Amino acid sequence: MTKKQFIGSIDQGTTSTRFVIFDQDGRVITYHQKEFEQHYLHPGWVEHDPHDILASVDTCIEHAIRKLSLLGYEASTVSCIGITNQRETTVAWDSETGQPLCPAIVWSDGRTSNTVKELASQKHLPKEKQTANALKDICGLPLATYFSAVKLRWMLDHVPEVREAHEQNRLQFGTIDTWLIYINSCTDSLTMDRFFRFEGIKLAKIVPSSYEYGKIHSGSLKGVPITGCLGDQQSALTGQKCFHVGDVKNTYGTGCFMLFNTGETPVYSQNGLLTTVAYQFGKDKPVYALEGSIAVAGSSIQWLRNNMGIIDNSKDIGTLADSNSPLRSLKVDGGMSNSDVCMQIQADILNIEVERPEMRETTALGAAIAAGLATGMWKSIEDLNDVNVDGDTVFKPKISEEERNKMYTGWKEAITRSLGWADIVSEITGSDKDC
């Protein structure tokens, strides 16, 4: 190549947005990050202002490009952009104005619990299908508050603006990646005007993870194509280069998510794991994964910092956790993977090696890989063998089987003892108010 080429990656997360610029070896050239506000109107509700998300993306792009120029590179060296996002967070907007019709409902929001129960008991379904697994044989997912479809159902039932837009055939609905592509690029979007089997939703065309979705229509990167799009956990799987059956990664972020590559055939778990599409590059067949998730991980650290004042900085939690306790491989990433203590505990409890890359922006890297594969920066996944390989840290198990069992038993006992504590406090205080 005669000119340096970079790839931009929009990493739109639950609590912050990043724009990361990578070179062809997966090295971070520069980046910018910006947090945005979380809104908690009622217990169990979590909302985002879609305008805040857009503003954070614009800010991150412009600041990162400014930093790139200080390094001596022009904006034109960014040849394509990938997007990764917080998956099930749901936005509804007006196709005529492009304006959001209500706040975005975040993936961890629990307001749709009654909606899930109502959908599971639909009378037109066979009796044996009137459960949370009503759609599992179709899409691999149970009916749960986590997923975006039930959030749309809730919006239709409780937000007049959404219902009116639906009736007038001007309702657009999607996750954050769809919202960003719709607003930021010169592309068309299909109207979602019906809701699943329950309302008969008309879905947009399904395309690969590597695909030209449109081009940025304004700002420093005007005209640059968006050519990669992956949900954050699928993107982390790609960024960790888990391309073979049996490869597994765990991301320690706001929540905690493990994905296990099962290859070109979907595998259905009998133990509560989700069956999901991992990625599809170009004309290759889709690759599937099993997923296990925990809603609260890094967000608990933020709570200790912001609400309890126990720590001043999130990184201090590792010091607290140490307390002089002794603390085939798992690939890890996400903010909490910065804690050596946490990663060593994972290796000890699981009795496997835990691999942590030196460059831990693997979620953003996954979207960049998808974008680069679409534009020919890499011809195939084999070309990625030398991407992000320097400086890995490997945590090896250090404890005996007896110690491991003791730690696991202690953890289960702690969980058991925590159950029902709110009811006990309510009995003591004689109050049903939140503590």
N, C-alpha and C positions, 0 to 999 in steps of 0.2 A: 504494500500500500504506500502511496505517496504522501498521504496525509493521515495524521492521527485520527482515529475514530473512537468515539465514546458512545455509551448507551445510558440514557436517563431512566430512572425508575421512581415512580410515584408510589410510596409505601404509605397508604392511608390507614392508620391504625385506630384503635378504640379511643385512645387518649391523646394521640399526637399524630402529626403528618411529617413524613420525611421525603425529601427529594435527593436521591443519591445518584452520583455519576460514576460509572465504572469504566475501566478499560477492558480490552479483550481478554486479559488474564484474570479478570474478576477482582482487580484491585480497586479500592475506593479512591477516586481522584479528589472528590470533594463532596460535601453534602450540606444540607440545612434542615433543621428540625424545628417544629413549632407545636406546642401543646394548644388544645382548645377546650372550651368549657363543657363539663358534663352537667346535665339537668336532671334533677330528681324531684318530680312534682309530687309523687306519692310513694309510699314504701313499695319497693319492688319494681318501680318504674325507672327507666333510664332513657333519656332522649338526647339527641344532638340537633343543633340548628344546622340545616344543610348549607346555609350561607356561610356559617363559620368554617365548615369543612372546605368549601370552595376557596374561601379567603386564605385558609392555611396552605392549600395546595399552591395557589398563585404566589404567596409569600415565599414558600420554600423553593419554588422553581426560580424566581427572580433572584433571591439571595444566593442560591447555589451557582447560578450562571455568573453572577457578579464575582463570586469567589473563583470561579473557573477562569474568568478574564484576568484576575490578579495573578494566576499561575501561568499566564501567557497564552491561553487558548481562547479561540473565538467560540461563540454560541453555535456556529455552524458545524463544529466538531461533534456535536451531539446528533447522531444520525437517526436515532429512533428512540421510542419511549415505551416502557412496559408499565403496567399498573397492577398493583396488588392491594387488596382491601380487606376490611374487617368482615367480610362475607355477609352474614345474615342480617346485618343492620339494614333497615328497609326505608326507602324514600318513595313518596307518591308526589307526582307533580303534574302540572297542567300542560298538555301538548301545545296549546295555543300561545301561552305566555312563557312557558319554561319555568314558571315559579313553583316552588314546593307548596303543597296544599296543607301540610301540617309538619310538625317536627318529625325527624327521623326516629324510628323506634329501634333502639340498640339491641344487638343480638342477645344480650344477657337480661333483657327486660322480661318480667314475668307476668305482665298484665293479661296475657292471652290464655291463662290456665282454664278459664271457663269456656273460652272459644274452642280449645282443644277437646274438651269433654263433649261439647255440642257436635263438633265435626265427627268425632269418633262414633257418635250414636246416630248417624244419619240413617233414616229408616229404609232408604232405597238400597243400602248395602246389605249383603247377606248377614245373618245373625253372627256368624263366626268372624266376620270382618268388622263388626262394630266395636273395635278396640283401637288403641293407639297405634297398632300395626296395620291399620286399614290400607295404607298405601305402600307398605314396606316392600311388597313383591314387585311394585312398579318402579320405585325410585330408590329403594334401599334405606329409606329413612322412616322413622316413626313420626306420628303426629306429636309435636312437642312445641312448647313455647319458644324454643330456640329458632325455629325456621321461619323464613320470610313469608311464606304463603299464609300462615295463620295471622301474621301481623297485618297483612293486607285485608284479610277477612275482618279483623278487629276494626281497622280503619273504615271499611265500608259500613260497618254496623254502628260506629260511634262518632265518626267525623263527617258532618253534613257536606263539607266542601269536597271530600273524596267521593262520597256517594253521588253528589250532583254531577261531578266530572265523569264518573262512571256511566251515569244515565245518559249523558250528552256525548259519550264516545270521545272524550278528550282526556281520559285518565292514562297517565304513564306511571309505571310502577317498576321498581328495580332495586337492586342492592347498590352500594356506594360506587362500585366500579362502573355500573351502567349510568348512574347519575353523572359521574365525572366525564365519561366518554360523551354523553349526550350534550352536556353544557360546554365542554372544552374543545370539542372537535367539530369539523365540518362533515357531519354524517347524518343520516336519517335514523329514526328510531320507530319501532312498531308500537302501536297502542295496545296495551294489555286490557282487553275489554270484557273478559269473562274469567271466572275464578274456578280453576280446576274442575274436577268432577262435580264439586259442590256448587259451582256456578259456571263451570266450563270455560276456564281461562284460555285465551288465545295466546300462545307463547311466541316469543321472538325466535328467529332462526338460530339454531345451535351451530356455533362455529368453533374451530380449534382454538387452543390456547395461544398459538402463534398465528396471527391473522391481522391484516390491516383494517382496523376498526374505523379509522378516520385520521384527520390531521389537525394539529393544534391550530386554532384560528386566530390567536392574538398573543401578544407578549413576546418575550425574547426568543421563544422557540416556535414562533409562527411558521406553519408549513411542515413541521417535523411530524412524521407519522407515528401514531400509536399502534404498535404491532404485537404487543403481548398483553395478556390479561389472565391473571390467576388469583383465586382466593388466597388469603394470607398463608393458610396452612399448606395448601397445595404448592404455593410458591416457595415456602420454606423447604418442602420436600424436594422440589426442583433445585433450589439453591444449594442444598446439601448433596446434590447429585445422587439421590436415591433412585436410580434408574433400573434396578434389578429386583426381581422377586425376592422378598425377604429383607430388603433394605428398610430401615426404620429410622425415624427422626422424632425428636420431642422438642417443642418450642415452649419456653418458659416466659410468657408475657403477661398481659392482663389476666388471661386464663392460661391453662396448661393443656397442650394438644399433642397427641402422639398419632402419627400416621405410619402405616405399614403397607409397603408396596406389595400388592397381590397379583400384579401382571395384567394381562389382557382379559382375564375372566373375573367378573365380580364375585366376591365371596361374602356370604351372608352369615353374620355372627349370631350365635344363640346365647351370647353373654353380654348383650347390651352395647356392643360396638356398632358404629355406623358404617354402612357401605357407601362409598363415595367415588366419584371420578377424580383421579389424581391429576391427570393432564392429558393433552393430545397435541402433538406437534405436527403441523402440516398434514400430510396425507397418511401419517402413521395411524394405527389403531389406537383408540383410547386406552389408557392405563388406569386401573382401579386401585383403591386403597381401602383398608379398614382404619377407622378413626376412633380413638378414645379421647374424651375431653373432660376437663375440670374447669368450671366457670370462673373460679376465684383462685388466683395464684399471685401474680405481681400486684394486682389491685389491693390485696391484703397488706402488702408492704407499704403502698401509698397511704392506706388507711392508718397504719401505725405511725407514719410520718406526719400526715396532715391532721388527723383527728385526735390521736392519743399523745403526740409529741414525744414518743419513746425514742425516736431517732431523728437526727437532723437531716441525714441524707440516706437515700435508699441503699447505697453501698454499705452502710454501717450494719445492716442486718446480718451480714456474714460474721462480723465480730461478735455480735450477740449470740448467734447460733453456735459458735465454736465452743466456748465454756470448757475448753480442755477435754472435750469428749472425743474418743476415737471415732473418729469418724469411720455368643457371637456379638458386638458393640452397639451402642446407641449414639447417634449423632444428635448434637444439641445446639440450640440457638435461642435467641430471645434475651431480654434484659436480665432475667434472673440467672441465666447461664454464666453471667460474669462472676457469680459467687463460686469460688473454688470449694467452699464448704458444702454448698448445696449439691454441686456436681459429684463430689466425693461420696456424699451420702447416697446419691443415686447409684453410683457404682457399687457401693457396699451392699445396699439393700437388694439390688437386682442381680448382684454377683456377675456383672459383665463389665467390659470396658466402656467408658463413656468418652466419646471423641468430641472435642470442642475446637472449631476452627479459629485461627487467629483473627480473621476478618469475619465478624459475626453478623453482618448485615445480610444474612442469607435469604431472608424473606424478600428484601429488595432485589437481591441478586437473582432469585428465581424468576421474577418478572422480567428482569433484564435479559436473562437467558432466553426466555420465551420470545422476547422482542428481537433479539439477535438472530435466533434461528429463523424467524420469519423473513428477515432481510438478507440472509446469507452471510452474516458476520461469522457465524458458525454453520457449517454444512450439516452436521449431525451431532448427536450427543457424544460420539466418540471424540469429536474435536474439543470437548470440554474437559478432557482428562487432566490438563495442566491448569485448569481454572481453580483458583482459590485453594491451593494445596500447601502453601507455606505456613509454617508456624503452628501446626495443630498441637493441642494439648490432650494427652490421653490420661484419663483417671482410671486406675486399676483397683479392683476390690482389695481391701486391706484387712478385713475382719473375718473371723471364723463363722462357720455355719451356726454355731451356738449363739454367738453375739448377734448375728443377723436375725435369727428367730426371736431373740429377746427384744430387739428394737421393733420388729414388726408387731409382736404381741403388745408391746407398750403403746404403739400407735393405735392399734385397734381398741385398746382399753380407753385411750384418750377420747376417741370418737364416741364410744359407748357412753362415757361419762358426760359428754357435751350434749347429748340428746335430751331435749325437754327442758333445758335450763331456763328458757324464756317463760315456760309455764310455772316453774318453781318461783321465779322472781315475781311473777304476777300474783301468785298466792301469798307471798310474803308481804308485798306492798299493797295488795288489794286493789291493784290498778291494772287495766288492760292496755294502758298507753305504752307506746314504744319506749324501750329503755335506751 
